[in-house]
């Protein structure tokens, strides 16, 4: 039973896909250090970066089974395991990153945490993974009509293909490594991603228009294996939960700083940036996608409605 047993000198293994120095990696290391210090060594978490313990779907399963103790998981790959998290991949679900944080830190986040707990994953805090926006080589995107006819690279996900098609563009799934050359040669007109990726990939060198549609904002969780969590004393559970909250605060701050830095750098390089504060026109184009999703997942309709109404 949770909170009944005190762990002595337990070595916790944690999964992370990101490299050293990445905001998530830094925050996870802070989590590990705080837990180790405040439990006086009863828990010794160690973070393994760069997905060295397996790819994300495998790591999720390892954590569920208790082979791994914790991890930082994106909710996109969580969908096949926890159906409720598929909601978070719906385009234009959140108006902006701050509203996503506000909702995930409240009752909405608790509902997702309850769903994760049913699959033996204890969600202790929510990280950010940025907001994805459209960029292209031709013109700013200010209304849905501005996407008409544009060939846009998307991730290989039916929801994102449907999103671009609903906006009048031509969705083109392709591997990330092919995007730069495809933009340069005109095979595609644009793509979509967050500022740090747009910057680090050098896509800004050829795609000079970045439009802040923020169409996809998917949170990540710092999750602990239920078996590892249940083995903790009440005191150590409190320590771990508090450290996870501190880690989320640090990760969000570091991510925001990275976004601002990349935004400034691409703007200085000549990228024209436009912000879209009212996304209603884009969101209305998503209704067929939402209706098809709800038809396939009728039990999730109330969750979707509550998220949208809360904004």
N, C-alpha and C positions, 0 to 999 in steps of 0.2 A: 504494500500500500504506500502511496506517495507520502513522503515526509517521515517515514518510520525508521529508516536506517541511515546511519552516518557512514559516509565513504571515507576510508583511510588511504591516503596517498594514491589516489586513483589517477592514472594517466589517461587523459582525454585526447582523442584524435579528432581533429577538425578539418573539414574539406573546404577548399576555396579554389575557384577557377582562375582567379586573377594573379598577375605577377607581383613580385615585391614592389612596394612603393605605391601601388594603386590604392585609391581611397578605401576600398573594402578591405584590402589586405592590412593596411595600417590600423583600421578600426578593429579588425578581428584580433590583431596582435595586442592591441590595448585591452580588449576583452579578456584575452588569455592571461595577460599580466595582472589585471585587476583581480580576476578570480583566484589566481595562484597566491597573490599577496594576501587577500582578505580571508581566504580559507586557511591561511598559514600552511600552505602546502598540502592540505587534504586533497585538493584537486590541482592537477598540473596539466592544463590544456596546452596542446601544441597544434599550431595551424600549419597545414600542408598546402602551399600555394601551387599555382600553375596546373591544377587538376592532376597532380601526380598520383593521387589515389583512385583515379578513374574519371570517366566523363560524368556529366551532371546526372543523367538518368540513373546511372549505376550507383553514384554516390548517394542519391536520394534513397534508393533501395537499401544500400548498406546502412544508412542512418536509421531507416525504419526498423531494420532487423537488429540494430545495436552493434553492428560491426564497426561503425563509426559513431562517435558520440555527438558531434555537432557539425553544422555546415552553414554556409551562406548560399541560399538557393534562390534563383529567379523563379517567379511564378509561371513563366511561359512553359518551361519543361515540366512543371508540376501538374499540368492539366490532365495527362493520362492517368495519374494516380489519384488526384483530388479534384473531382469534376468541378467543384465550386470555383476553383482558381482559374478555370477557362474564362470566366467572366472578365478577369483582369486583362485579357488579351483582346477584348472588344475595342475597336477604334473609337476615339473621341469619347471614351467613357468618363475621363476626368478632364476638367477644364484646364487645370494647370498642376504643376508639381506640388505647390503648397496645399492645394485642396486634397490631393491624394494623400499627403502626409496627415492632414487633419482627420480625414476619414479613417485611414488605416490605424491611427492612434486611438480611435474611439470605438463605438459599438460595431461599426462595419468591420473593422479589423478583427474584433473579437469573434465575429461570425466566421471569418476565414480561419482564424486560429482554432475555433471549435472543429471545423471541417478537417483541418490538418491533424488535430489531436486524434480524431477517429482513425487516422491512418498512421498513428504512432509517431507523430512529429509534433513537438511542442514549440510553437512559434513564440519567441520571447521578445522580439522587436523587429521593426520594419526598416529596411534600408531603401535607398533610392537607386534607380539605374538610369536616371535622366529622362528627358522627353525627346522623342524622335520627331523630326520635322522634315519637310520636303526641301530639296535643293535641286537646281537644274542649271542648264547652260544657256537658257533662252530668255526668261523673263520672271519677274516676281509673281508669286502666287498669293493673291489677295482674296479671291472668291473661288468656289469650286469650278466655275467655268474656266478658270485659268489653267486647270489641269487637262483640259480637253485635248486629246490627241497626243499628249506627252508619253513617251516610252520611259517608264520608271522602274528601276530595279527595286524589288522587294525581297524579303526573306521568303523561303519556301514554306509558306503557311497559307492555307486557303482563305483565312480571314483577311489577310493583308492583300491578297490578290483581289478578293471581292471588294475591299475598301477602295483600291485604286480604280477598279472597273466602275464602281458606283459613282466615283467622282469624274468619270469621263476619260480617265487616262488609260494607257495600255500597260498593264502590270507585266513585268518581265522578271521572273525569279532567276537569279544567278548567284554563283558563289561570290563572296565578299572580295576575294582576291582579283576578280575579273573587272570590278567596277571602274577603277581608275582608267584603264585602257579603253573600256567601253564608252566612258564619258568622253575621252579624248578623241576617239575615232567616230563618234556619233552613232554607235550601235544603240546606245540609250541616251535619252535627253536628261535624265536626272536619277535621283535615288532618294533615300530617306535615312536619317540617322541623327544621333545627338551631336552636340558641338564638339566634344572631345574626340569622337571618332571621325567626324568631318575634318577636323584639324589634323589628327595624327596620321590619317590615311592619305593626306595631301589631295583629297578630292576638291578642296577649295581652289586649287590651282587651275582647274578646268571648269568647275561649276561655280559661277560667280553670283548666283542668286540663291539666298537661303531665306526661306519663309517659315516663320515660327508657328506652324500649324499645331505642333505638340499633339499629334494625333494618337500617339501611343505612349502611355506612361505606366510602366509595369513595375510594381514594387518587388523587393526581394525580402526574404526573411532570414533572420538568424534563428535557426531551428536546432533543437536538441532532441536526441533520441529519447522516446518515452521511457525506455528501460533505464537509460542513464539518469534521466530526471527523477524517476520514481525511487532510485537508490539513494537520493540525497536526503539529508536531514532538512527540516524546515529552515534552519538557519542558512544552510548552504544554498537551498533553493532561492532564498531572498537575495543572497550575495550574487548568484549567477544571473538572476533576473535583472537586478540593478545594474550589473556590469554590461548586460546586453543593451539596456536602455542607454547607458553612457556611450557604448559603441555606436549605436544608431545615430546619436546626436553628433558624434565625431565624423562618422561617414557622410552624413548629409552635409555638414559644413565643408568637408574636404571636397566633396563632389561639386557643391555650388561654387567653390573657389576655382575648381578645375574648369567648370563650364564658363565662368566669366573670363578666365585667362584665355581659353580657346576662342571665345567669341571676340575678344579684343584682337587676338592675333589674326584671325581670318578677316576681320573688318579692316585691319591695317594693311592686309594683303590685297584689298580691293573688292572684297565680297560685299554685295549690296544686301542688307538685312532688312526684312520687314516683319513687324509683329502683327498678329491677328488676335485681337482681344475678344471679339465676338465670334464664336465658333458655331453659332446656331445654324448657319447655312450649310456648313460641312456636316454637322450632326444630323440634320434632317435628311441628308442623302444616305445616311447609314441605316435608316429605318428598315429597309428590306433585309439587311444583314442581321439586325437585331431580331426581327420577326422570325427569320429562318432559324436563328440560334435558339430562340425561346421555344419554337416548335420542336426542336430536338432536345431541349433541356427545360421543360415546362416548370420543373421544381425550382429553377433559378430566376424566374421572372420577378418575384418579389424582391430579391436581392438586387437585381439590376435597377428596378424602379426606385428602391430606397437610395441607391448611390446617386442616381440622376436627380432625384428630388432634393437630396441633401445639398446639391450645388445650385 
